[in-house]
Structure formats: structure tokens, C-alpha cells
Amino acid sequence: MHYSISEIKDLLRRVEIDHRLSVIYGLESGSRAWGFESQNSDYDIRFLYVRPVDWYLCVEKRDNVLELGTSNDFDLSGWDLKKALLFLRKSHPVLLEWLRSPIVYVERSVIIQQMREIGKEFFSPRSSLHHYIGWSERTIHRYFQQPSVAAKRYLYAMRPILCCRWIQAVGGQPPLRIQDLIAAVDIPTKAKSTLEGLIERKRAGYELDLAGRIPVLDRYIHETIPQIKDFILTLPKPDYVPFEILNPLFRQTLEDLSTHPLQ
């Protein structure tokens, strides 16, 4: 089922009302943002939110994630801004991808652009490579033991590897859309054309349509992962974003929302 941007904005507005918070950023993650959604792909909606100031002024530890469930149409969850800033401090690739999603539903605070700029300045290739190669290996371990593999699983194994190749060859944060990765990364001709065909097949079909086994992609995956792991060993440990940068941003956002609530 297709939903308009205004319908998804209404959904996020209901989240604000029901949970007494302010959604400062809402975006699409998952296959729709990565360029290989199926005919029946759900919407992977993610958001960052801020609570009233009093929420943060307490002794007890409080939840900083909202998991609002998965249906046939929506997978909806969000992070408190404080959690997001801690992930930004460590150059966490999930947050960095959220900040650069090509599909943005809501952006209502200057801190989001400030976070993008910090993410770019303090980008850690090592952190991202660890994340992406681990993601690919988990997909392979879980789904590639069968004689037939869904097209979705091949793309979930391949896209992280291409993100790693982007980091190696181009540098900086990799784009979200797999088409942009394919265009920029050096891939053997046969593997490239096979992958492009698989993307079109998934986009024209349904979420878990089987693709059989694809030897040219199997070979590329199993040859490339060890090379990336060897490259990771050559990289220095990341420099975390100083709290002296993050704390003022957090305080200023709380102050702005307390004096000028979002409408």
C-alpha cells in the first residue's frame, strides 16, 4: 500500500500527541531509502525526538527508544536526541545513514544539520567498516545456508560490502542508494550486471521472492569480505566527538523547544 508524505507526517504527529514529545526529524530507512523496495515493501520510518526538559532532570534511568511496532505497512521507531548524540559521538553508521536519508518526512530543528556536519567532520572509516562487514556476515550466516536465497537477502549482503568498497576507494560516508554505490565502486562486469538485474527483479516483485543461488555474487561476496577485514586492521582507532561540542547542542535544543514549542 502506498502512503503519501502528508499521511506519514500525520502519523508522526500522532506519535507526538500520544507520547508527549517533539519529533524533530523523521525519515525513511530500509529498502525504500536504499533503492530496492519491492511492490509490497513496508515503510521503515525512523525519527529523533525530544522530551520536555523535566524528563531529563531525574535520577532514574529512562527509556531513550520508542519501538512502536511493526505491521504490514509500517515499521516505526525512534530515538531520543540524547541517545542520538551519543551515537554521533562514536560515528555510528546507523545514525549517520539516518541523517543522510534521501527521504525526509520532517526536519524541524537546526541541530539536525549541525549533526550532519559533525558526522562528516568526525567520520570514522573503521567504525563504519566494522558495522557494514558485520551486517553482511550476519546476513550470510543466517540466510545463505539454504539452496535458494531471497533476492532481498542478496541485496542485504551486497549493499554493506559496497559501502565498505566506497569507503576504501572514495572515502567519506557512503551514499544510501545502492545504485549510487554501484556507479562509483569498481565491481567485476559480470557481478555488476547480475546485481543490477537483481535489483530490478526485486523492485518489480515481492519482498521475499526467491532468487535461487547466484554463483557470481556468491564468489564476489566470499572473495571481498576477507580483503575488507585485512584493510580494517590498517586503520587507526576513531577519535570520538568531544562532549564539549555535543553538550551545548543538546542544551540549546532543549532551550529552544521549551521557549518555542513546535507547532
Secondary structure, 3 states (H helix, E strand, C coil): CCCCHHHHHHHHHHHHHHHCCEEEEEEEECHHHHCCCCCCCCEEEEEEEECCHHHHCCCCCCCCEEEEEECCCEEEEEEEHHHHHHHHHCCCHHHHHHHCCCCEEEECCHHHHHHHHHHHHCCCHHHHHHHHHHHHHHHHHHHCCCCCCEHHHHHHHHHHHHHHHHHHHCCCCCCCCHHHHHHHCCCCHHHHHHHHHHHHHHHHCCCCCECCCCHHHHHHHHHHHHHHHHHHCCCCCCCCCCHHHHHHHHHHHHHHHHHCCCC
